[in-house]
């Protein structure tokens, strides 16, 4: 099957922070691309036994952005009540979930730019350790890429669209 959504990976090679941020941005873009052109029912449809849907992945990643970049890196408030799982409530609009992810990305990008250095330390430690921006970028790129792969498989099951 031809890859109809394929795009090249970033070609940025101007410094550690630029490269790491470019690859995270690419993975975020891949996740959002998997939602493009699908209707409400398709985005919410779980196609695996775990109940995972493309919209659920987007909702989860929005919260992960807030938790790691907003809370840990920048010190924003966080409570367990803020955490969404991958099941999107029926009353939650698709447009809201997608807009929340885009807004979380914008806030995360602002936190990354404000930190400005891969050696910058988190405000809120993880298990007593203030990890670096480098660690947060690596963690969130891995998390986002993992879920982009899930979204890729779900999208192929929905309409045959493939590619990163």
Secondary structure, DSSP 4 states (H G I P E B T S, - for coil): ---SS--PPP---S-HHHHHHHHHHHHHHHHHHHHTT--HHHHH---STT---HHHHHHHHHHHHIIIIIIIIT-----GGG---SPPPTTS-HHHHHHHHHHHHHHHHHHHHHH-STTPBPSS-BTTB--BHHHHHHHHHHHHHHHHHHHHHHHHHHH-----
